[in-house]
């Protein structure tokens, strides 16, 4: 069994997740074309997007319905073409599409989700794009309201 | 910020070799054409913001922080709180 090196879990078999292809990469990571989407009970509801070529690159993502149940996708014709989606179907929610928001931990410790640029995955062909919205409706740094960490958690200050 | 009023077909020049032309105006959209030397990077602003967010998202987070983040996300009723946000 082929294994890949991961940022958080050491080496894992390739079938620990779903191999997702980003034909265009992601902004600032244009050369990263293949990620393993790992959903594990230990890390649910997070989805880990582990680069298959760069062990130290692992995005954390949340399914968008977990962040905003009312979210409406908006995908450009170019991105639909990359995903192999029907150009005429709108909204594309009726197809087997998953939308993920990438998570960032900000320098001040707040955690935000990028709702402006969801990672959209077509489950039918495992193709994905980071679909950048142009309508200004959703924030690229939507701050998640999280309860403070329990006092007994030994969290390293991240400076 | 410099503000200039232009009609479709008119353009502005920026520095040496950059021309921005208003090609078409329809509804609330403007189609612009940009002529610039090849070494000038032209990005939609939202793509630049996304690139910056991705850099931040990719920054190293130790496993202990990941565990702490997970603990918080699991406790948090995200769905209900964020739909309240949108109603504002």
gemmi code that builds the backbone of each chain (N, CA, C; Angstrom):
import gemmi

chains = {
    "A": [
        ("UNK", (0.850, -1.210, 0.000), (0.000, 0.000, 0.000), (0.877, 1.248, 0.000)),
        ("UNK", (0.572, 2.164, -0.905), (1.318, 3.422, -0.979), (0.993, 4.267, 0.256)),
        ("UNK", (2.036, 4.854, 0.812), (1.811, 5.726, 1.967), (2.240, 7.149, 1.614)),
        ("UNK", (1.628, 8.114, 2.285), (2.126, 9.480, 2.134), (2.450, 10.033, 3.517)),
        ("UNK", (3.420, 10.947, 3.522), (3.808, 11.580, 4.783), (2.864, 12.737, 5.062)),
        ("UNK", (2.387, 12.829, 6.286), (1.459, 13.899, 6.624), (2.066, 14.810, 7.685)),
        ("UNK", (1.462, 15.971, 7.820), (1.960, 16.947, 8.786), (1.620, 16.533, 10.216)),
        ("UNK", (0.440, 15.942, 10.393), (-0.038, 15.698, 11.753), (-0.040, 14.242, 12.177)),
        ("UNK", (-0.052, 13.318, 11.240), (-0.263, 11.912, 11.612), (0.856, 10.992, 11.150)),
        ("UNK", (2.036, 11.530, 10.874), (3.088, 10.664, 10.357), (2.732, 10.141, 8.979)),
        ("UNK", (3.173, 8.932, 8.650), (2.831, 8.354, 7.347), (1.500, 7.631, 7.449)),
        ("UNK", (0.669, 7.865, 6.446), (-0.628, 7.167, 6.439), (-0.814, 6.526, 5.067)),
        ("UNK", (-1.570, 5.411, 5.027), (-1.863, 4.807, 3.726), (-2.709, 5.764, 2.885)),
        ("UNK", (-2.517, 5.696, 1.580), (-3.226, 6.589, 0.670), (-4.744, 6.448, 0.803)),
        ("UNK", (-5.193, 5.264, 1.242), (-6.648, 5.093, 1.336), (-7.205, 5.609, 2.670)),
        ("UNK", (-6.406, 6.381, 3.433), (-6.960, 7.008, 4.641), (-7.846, 8.178, 4.293)),
        ("UNK", (-7.850, 8.547, 3.044), (-8.657, 9.691, 2.662), (-9.043, 9.578, 1.204)),
        ("UNK", (-9.555, 10.674, 0.693), (-9.954, 10.711, -0.713), (-8.954, 11.592, -1.449)),
        ("UNK", (-8.383, 11.060, -2.508), (-7.425, 11.826, -3.286), (-8.189, 12.848, -4.137)),
        ("UNK", (-7.832, 14.112, -3.961), (-8.535, 15.190, -4.656), (-7.531, 15.932, -5.537)),
        ("UNK", (-7.943, 16.174, -6.776), (-7.057, 16.847, -7.721), (-7.474, 18.305, -7.881)),
        ("UNK", (-6.507, 19.210, -7.710), (-6.720, 20.635, -7.972), (-5.995, 20.961, -9.280)),
        ("UNK", (-6.680, 20.904, -10.410), (-5.969, 21.101, -11.684), (-5.268, 22.451, -11.772)),
        ("UNK", (-5.744, 23.458, -11.035), (-5.135, 24.783, -11.101), (-4.393, 25.135, -9.818)),
        ("UNK", (-4.221, 24.198, -8.911), (-3.629, 24.538, -7.630), (-4.538, 25.457, -6.835)),
        ("UNK", (-3.954, 26.147, -5.843), (-4.707, 27.137, -5.068), (-3.912, 28.442, -5.087)),
        ("UNK", (-4.581, 29.606, -4.968), (-3.828, 30.858, -4.935), (-2.712, 30.792, -3.886)),
        ("UNK", (-1.519, 31.181, -4.281), (-0.283, 31.109, -3.498), (0.292, 29.693, -3.455)),
        ("UNK", (-0.468, 28.709, -3.883), (0.039, 27.324, -3.931), (-0.323, 26.702, -5.283)),
        ("UNK", (0.051, 27.416, -6.331), (-0.371, 27.004, -7.675), (0.216, 25.657, -8.087)),
        ("UNK", (1.337, 25.264, -7.447), (1.968, 24.015, -7.871), (1.486, 22.805, -7.074)),
        ("UNK", (0.664, 23.045, -6.085), (0.119, 21.933, -5.288), (-1.152, 21.448, -5.963)),
        ("UNK", (-1.045, 20.304, -6.617), (-2.170, 19.850, -7.434), (-2.933, 18.669, -6.826)),
        ("UNK", (-2.331, 18.000, -5.846), (-2.993, 16.807, -5.313), (-2.998, 16.833, -3.788)),
        ("UNK", (-4.166, 16.620, -3.226), (-4.321, 16.598, -1.772), (-5.113, 15.362, -1.381)),
        ("UNK", (-4.797, 14.865, -0.195), (-5.600, 13.804, 0.372), (-6.569, 14.459, 1.355)),
        ("UNK", (-7.858, 14.300, 1.102), (-8.863, 14.846, 2.017), (-9.123, 13.786, 3.085)),
        ("UNK", (-8.716, 14.113, 4.304), (-8.805, 13.136, 5.392), (-9.905, 13.555, 6.357)),
        ("UNK", (-10.892, 12.687, 6.490), (-11.926, 12.895, 7.505), (-11.801, 11.744, 8.485)),
        ("UNK", (-11.492, 12.075, 9.707), (-11.234, 11.041, 10.696), (-12.066, 11.369, 11.934)),
        ("UNK", (-12.632, 10.337, 12.596), (-13.420, 10.622, 13.799), (-12.651, 11.465, 14.808)),
        ("UNK", (-11.321, 11.273, 14.871), (-10.541, 12.046, 15.843), (-10.535, 13.531, 15.525)),
        ("UNK", (-10.692, 13.869, 14.255), (-10.586, 15.278, 13.888), (-11.905, 15.855, 13.366)),
        ("UNK", (-12.984, 15.070, 13.389), (-14.272, 15.576, 12.904), (-14.694, 16.775, 13.744)),
        ("UNK", (-15.355, 17.787, 13.187), (-15.808, 17.870, 11.800), (-14.766, 18.436, 10.839)),
        ("UNK", (-13.532, 18.628, 11.328), (-12.505, 19.166, 10.433), (-12.215, 18.186, 9.303)),
        ("UNK", (-11.943, 18.734, 8.153), (-11.410, 17.948, 7.049), (-9.970, 18.413, 6.857)),
        ("UNK", (-9.033, 17.479, 6.838), (-7.635, 17.834, 6.622), (-7.320, 17.669, 5.148)),
        ("UNK", (-6.781, 18.713, 4.557), (-6.355, 18.642, 3.159), (-4.842, 18.564, 3.152)),
        ("UNK", (-4.345, 17.336, 3.065), (-2.913, 17.085, 3.151), (-2.336, 17.020, 1.747)),
        ("UNK", (-1.358, 17.881, 1.469), (-0.667, 17.801, 0.180), (0.019, 16.445, 0.067)),
        ("UNK", (-0.078, 15.849, -1.110), (0.589, 14.549, -1.296), (2.055, 14.728, -1.647)),
        ("UNK", (2.449, 15.963, -2.000), (3.843, 16.175, -2.394), (4.641, 16.942, -1.338)),
        ("UNK", (3.962, 17.716, -0.485), (4.640, 18.518, 0.530), (4.119, 18.095, 1.900)),
        ("UNK", (4.870, 17.253, 2.625), (4.356, 16.748, 3.905), (3.973, 17.864, 4.879)),
        ("UNK", (4.705, 18.997, 4.841), (4.441, 20.051, 5.815), (3.240, 20.925, 5.448)),
        ("UNK", (2.615, 20.640, 4.299), (1.468, 21.461, 3.902), (0.169, 20.690, 4.135)),
        ("UNK", (-0.560, 21.151, 5.131), (-1.854, 20.524, 5.414), (-2.837, 21.614, 5.794)),
        ("UNK", (-3.820, 21.848, 4.929), (-4.850, 22.830, 5.246), (-5.896, 22.184, 6.144)),
        ("UNK", (-6.424, 22.991, 7.048), (-7.554, 22.549, 7.849), (-8.795, 23.194, 7.267)),
        ("UNK", (-9.849, 22.423, 7.144), (-11.057, 22.963, 6.530), (-12.275, 22.486, 7.297)),
        ("UNK", (-13.325, 23.279, 7.205), (-14.618, 22.883, 7.775), (-15.632, 22.833, 6.647)),
        ("UNK", (-16.492, 21.801, 6.645), (-17.587, 21.826, 5.678), (-18.386, 23.115, 5.880)),
        ("UNK", (-18.684, 23.803, 4.793), (-19.308, 25.120, 4.932), (-20.649, 25.076, 5.669)),
        ("UNK", (-21.459, 24.026, 5.492), (-22.699, 24.002, 6.278), (-22.458, 24.042, 7.793)),
        ("UNK", (-21.277, 23.589, 8.234), (-20.968, 23.671, 9.669), (-20.742, 25.119, 10.090)),
        ("UNK", (-20.312, 25.941, 9.159), (-20.004, 27.331, 9.474), (-21.219, 28.223, 9.217)),
        ("UNK", (-21.879, 27.992, 8.092), (-23.046, 28.793, 7.726), (-24.037, 27.911, 6.966)),
        ("UNK", (-25.083, 27.443, 7.656), (-26.030, 26.514, 7.020), (-26.760, 27.132, 5.828)),
        ("UNK", (-26.797, 28.469, 5.772), (-27.556, 29.130, 4.698), (-26.678, 29.531, 3.513)),
        ("UNK", (-25.411, 29.113, 3.532), (-24.457, 29.554, 2.508), (-24.930, 29.162, 1.108)),
        ("UNK", (-24.833, 30.123, 0.189), (-25.178, 29.866, -1.210), (-23.892, 29.913, -2.040)),
        ("UNK", (-23.623, 28.844, -2.750), (-22.427, 28.811, -3.582), (-22.584, 29.706, -4.809)),
        ("UNK", (-21.464, 30.236, -5.259), (-21.431, 31.006, -6.499), (-20.147, 30.600, -7.210)),
        ("UNK", (-20.282, 29.905, -8.322), (-19.103, 29.344, -8.999), (-19.039, 29.893, -10.414)),
        ("UNK", (-17.873, 30.415, -10.768), (-17.721, 31.010, -12.104), (-17.740, 29.931, -13.181)),
        ("UNK", (-17.995, 30.355, -14.390), (-18.017, 29.420, -15.519), (-16.670, 28.719, -15.669)),
        ("UNK", (-15.576, 29.477, -15.446), (-14.238, 28.882, -15.558), (-14.064, 27.757, -14.535)),
        ("UNK", (-14.479, 28.038, -13.295), (-14.316, 27.025, -12.249), (-15.229, 25.816, -12.495)),
        ("UNK", (-16.425, 26.080, -12.996), (-17.314, 24.961, -13.326), (-16.689, 24.069, -14.384)),
        ("UNK", (-16.018, 24.697, -15.334), (-15.383, 23.918, -16.399), (-14.281, 23.031, -15.805)),
        ("UNK", (-13.488, 23.598, -14.893), (-12.432, 22.806, -14.251), (-13.039, 21.638, -13.486)),
        ("UNK", (-14.157, 21.906, -12.823), (-14.796, 20.871, -12.009), (-15.559, 19.853, -12.859)),
        ("UNK", (-15.761, 20.179, -14.119), (-16.562, 19.298, -14.958), (-18.038, 19.373, -14.618)),
        ("UNK", (-18.483, 20.550, -14.161), (-19.900, 20.721, -13.824), (-20.644, 21.301, -15.013)),
        ("UNK", (-21.917, 20.985, -15.053), (-22.796, 21.517, -16.083), (-22.813, 23.047, -16.010)),
        ("UNK", (-22.510, 23.688, -17.129), (-22.464, 25.151, -17.144), (-23.831, 25.782, -16.939)),
        ("UNK", (-24.880, 25.009, -17.212), (-26.201, 25.626, -17.203), (-26.928, 25.441, -15.880)),
        ("UNK", (-26.426, 24.548, -15.021), (-27.145, 24.274, -13.775), (-26.778, 25.315, -12.729)),
        ("UNK", (-27.794, 25.966, -12.206), (-27.559, 26.982, -11.188), (-28.726, 26.974, -10.220)),
        ("UNK", (-28.535, 26.827, -8.928), (-27.253, 26.628, -8.275), (-26.755, 25.197, -8.430)),
        ("UNK", (-25.445, 24.984, -8.270), (-24.900, 23.650, -8.468), (-25.097, 22.733, -7.280)),
        ("UNK", (-25.891, 23.174, -6.293), (-26.050, 22.375, -5.082), (-26.721, 21.035, -5.371)),
        ("UNK", (-27.398, 20.922, -6.503), (-28.096, 19.679, -6.803), (-27.155, 18.597, -7.329)),
        ("UNK", (-25.890, 18.949, -7.525), (-24.928, 17.926, -7.940), (-24.144, 17.477, -6.712)),
        ("UNK", (-23.303, 16.495, -6.917), (-22.583, 15.919, -5.799), (-21.346, 16.743, -5.506)),
        ("UNK", (-21.593, 17.916, -4.933), (-20.530, 18.882, -4.725), (-20.351, 19.134, -3.229)),
        ("UNK", (-19.115, 19.160, -2.773), (-18.835, 19.501, -1.381), (-18.128, 20.844, -1.347)),
        ("UNK", (-18.482, 21.648, -0.370), (-17.837, 22.958, -0.225), (-17.179, 23.023, 1.147)),
        ("UNK", (-15.901, 23.398, 1.138), (-15.129, 23.470, 2.374), (-14.581, 24.883, 2.539)),
        ("UNK", (-14.525, 25.331, 3.789), (-13.893, 26.625, 4.077), (-12.551, 26.355, 4.732)),
        ("UNK", (-11.496, 26.960, 4.185), (-10.173, 26.797, 4.793), (-10.108, 27.626, 6.079)),
        ("UNK", (-9.459, 27.043, 7.067), (-9.376, 27.642, 8.401), (-7.997, 28.263, 8.581)),
        ("UNK", (-7.963, 29.463, 9.163), (-6.678, 30.085, 9.493), (-6.703, 30.489, 10.960)),
        ("UNK", (-5.583, 30.260, 11.627), (-5.437, 30.762, 12.991), (-4.680, 32.073, 12.891)),
        ("UNK", (-5.329, 33.147, 13.320), (-4.768, 34.474, 13.138), (-3.705, 34.756, 14.197)),
        ("UNK", (-2.825, 35.735, 13.910), (-1.765, 36.040, 14.879), (-2.311, 36.341, 16.277)),
        ("UNK", (-3.532, 36.892, 16.358), (-4.082, 37.186, 17.687), (-4.794, 35.978, 18.301)),
        ("UNK", (-4.718, 34.825, 17.627), (-5.296, 33.615, 18.203), (-6.708, 33.321, 17.743)),
        ("UNK", (-7.363, 34.319, 17.110), (-8.713, 34.031, 16.623), (-8.640, 33.054, 15.452)),
        ("UNK", (-9.719, 32.325, 15.276), (-9.765, 31.336, 14.199), (-10.786, 31.817, 13.174)),
        ("UNK", (-10.369, 31.863, 11.909), (-11.290, 32.349, 10.893), (-11.432, 31.337, 9.767)),
        ("UNK", (-12.557, 31.444, 9.090), (-12.838, 30.580, 7.945), (-12.964, 31.471, 6.718)),
        ("UNK", (-12.398, 31.035, 5.604), (-12.473, 31.812, 4.374), (-13.747, 31.425, 3.615)),
        ("UNK", (-14.785, 32.243, 3.809), (-16.058, 31.967, 3.133), (-16.113, 32.620, 1.758)),
        ("UNK", (-15.146, 33.507, 1.494), (-15.113, 34.152, 0.180), (-14.599, 33.184, -0.882)),
        ("UNK", (-13.744, 32.248, -0.453), (-13.075, 31.376, -1.420), (-13.210, 29.912, -1.010)),
        ("UNK", (-14.419, 29.358, -1.133), (-14.590, 27.966, -0.724), (-13.830, 27.010, -1.637)),
        ("UNK", (-13.339, 25.940, -1.047), (-12.802, 24.841, -1.841), (-13.995, 23.974, -2.241)),
        ("UNK", (-14.241, 23.908, -3.537), (-15.391, 23.169, -4.031), (-14.890, 21.877, -4.664)),
        ("UNK", (-15.441, 20.763, -4.206), (-15.010, 19.455, -4.687), (-16.181, 18.791, -5.402)),
        ("UNK", (-15.932, 18.363, -6.616), (-16.920, 17.553, -7.331), (-16.644, 16.093, -6.992)),
        ("UNK", (-17.514, 15.508, -6.164), (-17.248, 14.142, -5.692), (-17.265, 13.137, -6.833)),
        ("UNK", (-17.968, 13.478, -7.913), (-18.102, 12.521, -9.018), (-16.762, 12.255, -9.693)),
        ("UNK", (-15.894, 13.299, -9.772), (-14.608, 13.076, -10.448), (-13.412, 13.455, -9.562)),
        ("UNK", (-13.693, 13.785, -8.290), (-12.647, 14.147, -7.316), (-11.805, 15.333, -7.759)),
        ("UNK", (-12.406, 16.205, -8.544), (-11.710, 17.432, -8.915), (-12.137, 18.553, -7.983)),
        ("UNK", (-11.201, 19.461, -7.740), (-11.495, 20.567, -6.835), (-10.906, 21.866, -7.349)),
        ("UNK", (-11.555, 22.957, -6.981), (-10.986, 24.288, -7.199), (-11.232, 25.111, -5.945)),
        ("UNK", (-10.363, 26.081, -5.710), (-10.699, 27.095, -4.723), (-11.398, 28.198, -5.489)),
        ("UNK", (-12.684, 28.265, -5.281), (-13.538, 29.102, -6.106), (-13.677, 30.480, -5.458)),
        ("UNK", (-12.994, 31.459, -6.032), (-12.944, 32.799, -5.432), (-14.171, 33.582, -5.858)),
        ("UNK", (-14.977, 33.990, -4.881), (-16.182, 34.762, -5.202), (-15.795, 36.192, -5.552)),
        ("UNK", (-16.607, 36.785, -6.375), (-16.354, 38.166, -6.787), (-17.460, 39.102, -6.310)),
        ("UNK", (-18.454, 38.559, -5.569), (-19.623, 39.380, -5.257), (-19.546, 40.081, -3.906)),
        ("UNK", (-18.481, 39.821, -3.142), (-18.322, 40.540, -1.883), (-19.362, 40.219, -0.822)),
        ("UNK", (-20.069, 39.094, -0.954), (-21.130, 38.769, 0.003), (-20.557, 38.122, 1.270)),
        ("UNK", (-19.484, 37.329, 1.104), (-18.939, 36.588, 2.247), (-17.494, 37.017, 2.513)),
        ("UNK", (-17.112, 36.933, 3.789), (-15.790, 37.407, 4.213), (-14.703, 36.362, 3.962)),
        ("UNK", (-13.499, 36.869, 3.648), (-12.366, 35.958, 3.538), (-11.796, 35.642, 4.908)),
        ("UNK", (-12.279, 36.338, 5.929), (-11.817, 36.043, 7.291), (-12.998, 36.088, 8.253)),
        ("UNK", (-13.930, 35.174, 8.026), (-15.102, 35.039, 8.883), (-14.660, 34.421, 10.211)),
        ("UNK", (-14.714, 35.223, 11.274), (-14.189, 34.744, 12.552), (-15.167, 33.756, 13.177)),
        ("UNK", (-14.651, 32.586, 13.528), (-15.492, 31.582, 14.179), (-15.622, 31.958, 15.650)),
        ("UNK", (-16.857, 31.866, 16.131), (-17.057, 32.118, 17.555), (-16.873, 30.810, 18.295)),
        ("UNK", (-15.729, 30.685, 18.907), (-15.410, 29.443, 19.604), (-15.367, 29.721, 21.101)),
        ("UNK", (-15.826, 28.763, 21.885), (-15.706, 28.961, 23.328), (-14.238, 28.948, 23.717)),
        ("UNK", (-13.878, 29.630, 24.820), (-12.474, 29.611, 25.231), (-12.035, 28.182, 25.522)),
        ("UNK", (-10.761, 27.915, 25.296), (-10.246, 26.565, 25.539), (-10.430, 26.209, 27.010)),
        ("UNK", (-10.802, 24.947, 27.273), (-10.908, 24.524, 28.669), (-9.579, 24.749, 29.382)),
        ("UNK", (-9.656, 25.084, 30.670), (-8.447, 25.478, 31.398), (-7.411, 24.359, 31.444)),
        ("UNK", (-7.881, 23.104, 31.360), (-6.924, 22.002, 31.505), (-6.207, 21.671, 30.193)),
        ("UNK", (-6.611, 22.329, 29.084), (-5.922, 22.046, 27.822), (-4.536, 22.669, 27.848)),
        ("UNK", (-3.546, 21.877, 27.494), (-2.190, 22.423, 27.477), (-1.886, 22.937, 26.084)),
        ("UNK", (-2.361, 24.138, 25.829), (-2.155, 24.687, 24.492), (-0.868, 25.476, 24.449)),
        ("UNK", (-0.051, 25.217, 23.457), (1.186, 25.977, 23.333), (0.838, 27.363, 22.799)),
        ("UNK", (1.396, 28.403, 23.409), (1.195, 29.716, 22.789), (1.845, 29.716, 21.407)),
        ("UNK", (1.108, 30.172, 20.451), (1.553, 30.086, 19.067), (2.042, 31.455, 18.644)),
        ("UNK", (3.343, 31.714, 18.762), (3.802, 33.068, 18.490), (4.700, 33.116, 17.276)),
    ],
    "B": [
        ("UNK", (-7.185, 58.759, -2.949), (-7.444, 58.007, -4.193), (-7.810, 58.957, -5.331)),
        ("UNK", (-7.211, 58.757, -6.444), (-7.537, 59.547, -7.631), (-8.820, 58.992, -8.257)),
        ("UNK", (-9.773, 59.850, -8.482), (-11.034, 59.407, -9.080), (-11.187, 60.080, -10.441)),
        ("UNK", (-11.402, 59.267, -11.461), (-11.544, 59.805, -12.818), (-12.826, 59.249, -13.435)),
        ("UNK", (-13.607, 60.112, -14.048), (-14.816, 59.645, -14.712), (-14.501, 59.299, -16.174)),
        ("UNK", (-14.852, 58.096, -16.596), (-14.559, 57.658, -17.964), (-15.802, 57.020, -18.583)),
        ("UNK", (-15.929, 57.116, -19.886), (-16.999, 56.428, -20.611), (-16.418, 55.195, -21.279)),
        ("UNK", (-17.318, 54.324, -21.739), (-16.854, 53.154, -22.477), (-16.031, 53.609, -23.678)),
        ("UNK", (-14.909, 52.956, -23.918), (-14.031, 53.316, -25.029), (-12.924, 54.262, -24.626)),
        ("UNK", (-13.052, 54.871, -23.426), (-12.001, 55.781, -22.970), (-11.032, 55.023, -22.066)),
        ("UNK", (-9.848, 55.578, -21.895), (-8.855, 54.844, -21.115), (-8.033, 55.795, -20.268)),
        ("UNK", (-7.246, 55.230, -19.366), (-6.265, 56.012, -18.611), (-4.912, 55.331, -18.758)),
        ("UNK", (-3.873, 56.135, -18.625), (-2.514, 55.612, -18.697), (-1.898, 55.683, -17.307)),
        ("UNK", (-1.204, 54.622, -16.924), (-0.537, 54.597, -15.619), (0.948, 54.361, -15.861)),
        ("UNK", (1.743, 55.316, -15.434), (3.183, 55.175, -15.572), (3.583, 54.934, -17.012)),
        ("UNK", (4.621, 54.144, -17.165), (5.185, 53.905, -18.473), (4.698, 52.547, -18.966)),
        ("UNK", (3.703, 52.540, -19.827), (3.362, 51.271, -20.449), (2.137, 50.555, -19.921)),
        ("UNK", (1.408, 51.147, -18.979), (0.176, 50.500, -18.523), (-1.012, 51.331, -18.983)),
        ("UNK", (-1.928, 50.691, -19.675), (-3.142, 51.357, -20.112), (-4.348, 50.563, -19.641)),
        ("UNK", (-5.283, 51.265, -19.045), (-6.521, 50.638, -18.577), (-7.665, 51.248, -19.369)),
        ("UNK", (-8.361, 50.416, -20.115), (-9.440, 50.916, -20.958), (-10.784, 50.365, -20.479)),
        ("UNK", (-11.763, 51.260, -20.428), (-13.127, 50.813, -20.135), (-13.710, 50.292, -21.442)),
        ("UNK", (-13.984, 48.987, -21.498), (-14.458, 48.398, -22.745), (-15.969, 48.446, -22.854)),
        ("UNK", (-16.625, 48.144, -21.741), (-18.083, 47.966, -21.819), (-18.667, 48.191, -20.433)),
        ("UNK", (-19.815, 48.840, -20.387), (-20.517, 49.027, -19.121), (-21.907, 48.443, -19.305)),
        ("UNK", (-22.255, 47.491, -18.437), (-23.622, 46.966, -18.515), (-24.108, 46.658, -17.115)),
        ("UNK", (-25.238, 47.239, -16.776), (-25.773, 47.048, -15.423), (-24.759, 47.507, -14.392)),
        ("UNK", (-24.461, 46.635, -13.414), (-23.501, 47.025, -12.381), (-22.122, 46.419, -12.649)),
        ("UNK", (-21.869, 46.055, -13.903), (-20.567, 45.493, -14.235), (-19.836, 46.361, -15.256)),
        ("UNK", (-18.552, 46.439, -15.064), (-17.698, 47.158, -15.999), (-16.675, 46.177, -16.547)),
        ("UNK", (-16.556, 46.133, -17.860), (-15.516, 45.287, -18.455), (-14.335, 46.183, -18.786)),
        ("UNK", (-13.163, 45.863, -18.215), (-11.992, 46.690, -18.479), (-10.926, 45.866, -19.177)),
        ("UNK", (-10.158, 46.541, -19.989), (-9.031, 45.901, -20.664), (-7.747, 46.542, -20.161)),
        ("UNK", (-6.765, 45.709, -19.841), (-5.515, 46.227, -19.301), (-4.373, 45.816, -20.224)),
        ("UNK", (-3.625, 46.800, -20.701), (-2.400, 46.497, -21.453), (-1.227, 46.867, -20.566)),
        ("UNK", (-0.343, 45.917, -20.332), (0.798, 46.179, -19.450), (1.953, 45.293, -19.864)),
        ("UNK", (3.182, 45.696, -19.506), (4.334, 44.828, -19.771), (4.150, 43.479, -19.073)),
        ("UNK", (4.771, 42.445, -19.629), (4.569, 41.087, -19.130), (4.991, 40.905, -17.678)),
        ("UNK", (5.964, 41.723, -17.214), (6.479, 41.508, -15.855), (5.600, 42.163, -14.792)),
        ("UNK", (4.514, 42.772, -15.197), (3.616, 43.369, -14.204), (2.504, 42.375, -13.886)),
        ("UNK", (2.418, 42.039, -12.589), (1.419, 41.068, -12.143), (0.078, 41.767, -11.972)),
        ("UNK", (-0.946, 41.202, -12.586), (-2.278, 41.771, -12.470), (-3.173, 40.719, -11.832)),
        ("UNK", (-3.748, 41.048, -10.685), (-4.591, 40.103, -9.962), (-5.903, 40.762, -9.596)),
        ("UNK", (-6.978, 39.981, -9.689), (-8.197, 40.457, -9.053), (-7.922, 40.540, -7.549)),
        ("UNK", (-8.448, 41.572, -6.883), (-8.113, 41.787, -5.484), (-8.511, 40.583, -4.637)),
        ("UNK", (-9.655, 39.977, -4.940), (-10.105, 38.864, -4.107), (-9.184, 37.649, -4.236)),
        ("UNK", (-8.514, 37.518, -5.374), (-7.548, 36.420, -5.525), (-6.317, 36.683, -4.655)),
        ("UNK", (-5.888, 37.955, -4.616), (-4.761, 38.324, -3.755), (-5.102, 38.070, -2.287)),
        ("UNK", (-6.330, 38.459, -1.869), (-6.748, 38.219, -0.484), (-6.762, 36.729, -0.177)),
        ("UNK", (-7.225, 35.946, -1.156), (-7.284, 34.493, -0.962), (-5.876, 33.921, -0.826)),
        ("UNK", (-4.954, 34.426, -1.648), (-3.568, 33.953, -1.554), (-3.009, 34.246, -0.163)),
        ("UNK", (-3.289, 35.446, 0.358), (-2.788, 35.805, 1.692), (-3.405, 34.916, 2.772)),
        ("UNK", (-4.723, 34.672, 2.642), (-5.382, 33.794, 3.623), (-4.800, 32.385, 3.551)),
        ("UNK", (-4.512, 31.911, 2.336), (-3.965, 30.568, 2.185), (-2.581, 30.471, 2.828)),
        ("UNK", (-1.769, 31.540, 2.660), (-0.449, 31.541, 3.299), (-0.606, 31.418, 4.814)),
        ("UNK", (-1.573, 32.172, 5.343), (-1.805, 32.138, 6.792), (-2.309, 30.755, 7.215)),
        ("UNK", (-3.221, 30.209, 6.411), (-3.810, 28.910, 6.749), (-2.764, 27.805, 6.725)),
        ("UNK", (-1.742, 27.990, 5.890), (-0.733, 26.939, 5.729), (0.361, 27.036, 6.787)),
        ("UNK", (0.351, 28.140, 7.543), (1.390, 28.318, 8.561), (1.348, 27.175, 9.553)),
        ("UNK", (2.514, 26.887, 10.034), (2.660, 25.766, 10.946), (1.770, 25.920, 12.175)),
        ("UNK", (1.026, 24.871, 12.467), (0.277, 24.845, 13.708), (0.651, 23.554, 14.422)),
        ("UNK", (1.197, 23.658, 15.648), (1.605, 22.428, 16.324), (0.396, 21.545, 16.633)),
        ("UNK", (0.644, 20.263, 16.736), (-0.462, 19.336, 16.934), (-1.251, 19.671, 18.192)),
        ("UNK", (-0.558, 20.172, 19.223), (-1.274, 20.507, 20.456), (-2.319, 21.588, 20.194)),
        ("UNK", (-1.970, 22.564, 19.321), (-2.933, 23.614, 18.997), (-4.089, 23.049, 18.191)),
        ("UNK", (-3.770, 22.106, 17.301), (-4.826, 21.474, 16.514), (-5.815, 20.780, 17.453)),
        ("UNK", (-5.277, 20.080, 18.443), (-6.148, 19.389, 19.399), (-7.010, 20.404, 20.149)),
        ("UNK", (-6.404, 21.531, 20.552), (-7.169, 22.553, 21.253), (-8.260, 23.142, 20.377)),
        ("UNK", (-7.909, 23.386, 19.091), (-8.878, 23.933, 18.141), (-10.044, 22.972, 17.966)),
        ("UNK", (-9.711, 21.686, 17.843), (-10.751, 20.680, 17.683), (-11.675, 20.652, 18.881)),
        ("UNK", (-11.066, 20.735, 20.059), (-11.869, 20.726, 21.279), (-12.883, 21.847, 21.244)),
        ("UNK", (-12.432, 23.025, 20.773), (-13.327, 24.188, 20.747), (-14.403, 24.028, 19.681)),
        ("UNK", (-14.000, 23.544, 18.498), (-14.973, 23.414, 17.421), (-16.047, 22.394, 17.804)),
        ("UNK", (-15.625, 21.332, 18.469), (-16.594, 20.299, 18.843), (-17.618, 20.832, 19.839)),
        ("UNK", (-17.186, 21.765, 20.696), (-18.112, 22.303, 21.688), (-19.033, 23.359, 21.109)),
        ("UNK", (-18.618, 23.908, 19.978), (-19.267, 25.125, 19.521), (-20.456, 24.818, 18.617)),
        ("UNK", (-21.628, 25.352, 18.928), (-22.768, 25.176, 18.028), (-22.660, 26.165, 16.885)),
        ("UNK", (-21.696, 25.942, 15.969), (-21.406, 26.922, 14.911), (-22.638, 27.289, 14.098)),
        ("UNK", (-23.394, 26.252, 13.723), (-24.495, 26.481, 12.797), (-25.433, 27.565, 13.273)),
        ("UNK", (-25.899, 27.437, 14.526), (-26.893, 28.384, 15.005), (-26.312, 29.776, 15.127)),
        ("UNK", (-25.065, 29.903, 15.613), (-24.537, 31.237, 15.854), (-24.300, 31.982, 14.549)),
        ("UNK", (-23.830, 31.282, 13.500), (-23.492, 32.036, 12.301), (-24.729, 32.396, 11.488)),
        ("UNK", (-25.812, 31.601, 11.610), (-26.990, 32.022, 10.864), (-27.562, 33.283, 11.496)),
        ("UNK", (-27.342, 33.443, 12.825), (-27.757, 34.685, 13.476), (-26.995, 35.858, 12.907)),
        ("UNK", (-25.716, 35.630, 12.610), (-24.874, 36.666, 12.017), (-25.475, 37.269, 10.761)),
        ("UNK", (-25.960, 36.356, 9.899), (-26.408, 36.796, 8.588), (-27.659, 37.657, 8.657)),
        ("UNK", (-28.433, 37.478, 9.742), (-29.700, 38.189, 9.824), (-29.497, 39.682, 10.056)),
        ("UNK", (-28.282, 40.049, 10.457), (-28.014, 41.452, 10.775), (-28.309, 42.378, 9.598)),
    ],
}
model = gemmi.Model(1)
for chain_id, residues in chains.items():
    chain = gemmi.Chain(chain_id)
    for i, (resn, *xyz) in enumerate(residues, 1):
        res = gemmi.Residue()
        res.name, res.seqid = resn, gemmi.SeqId(i, " ")
        for name, pos in zip(("N", "CA", "C"), xyz):
            atom = gemmi.Atom()
            atom.name, atom.element = name, gemmi.Element(name[0])
            atom.pos, atom.b_iso = gemmi.Position(*pos), 0.0
            res.add_atom(atom)
        chain.add_residue(res)
    model.add_chain(chain)
structure = gemmi.Structure()
structure.add_model(model)
structure.setup_entities()
